[in-house]
Every structure is written in structure tokens, then in C-alpha cells.
Amino acid sequence: MNIVASIYSRTNNRAEVTAYTTRVAAGSLIGHVVERDGLFYFLNDEKTELYGKGEHVSSVMKLRTRARIAARRHFGPDVVVA
């Protein structure tokens, strides 16, 4: 399991961050993107729970770009992937 990127909330609007039901403060760490067998999964911010259905993104792009696309597919456009 390789952590590829971290995911942060862009604004306080929880409606845009689809994986959470509580309000998320702007700039808060939401979780991490990990790669396993060519698919992208997500870890919570404490790195204790792996979730997601395994996002597949074409391997033509760089790894960081693919991680960004997978995170935005899962969490919506209101996240920053770094």
C-alpha cells in the first residue's frame, strides 16, 4: 500500500464532500489516496480504515494526476489533492 497523495477540504461546504455527513472545516485533512494493484483507494485521516470501490484511472498520466482524478471522482470537486 503506497500513499500517493493527501486530500484536504477546500471550503466549509460539506455538501460538496460526498464521503462525510458532518461539517468539514476548510483546510482540514480528509484522508489519503493509496494505490493498490493499479487501483486507487482512500484511507481516513488516522490511516486506520481503507475505503472506496477501487477507482481506475488510465495509466497514461502521471501518478499524482491520476490520484487527483480518483479523489475528485470520489469526494467531488471541492477538495484539494496534494
Secondary structure by P-SEA (a helix, b strand, c coil): ccccbbbbbcccccccccccccccccccccbbbbbcccccccccccccccccccccccccccaaaaaaaaaaaacccccccc
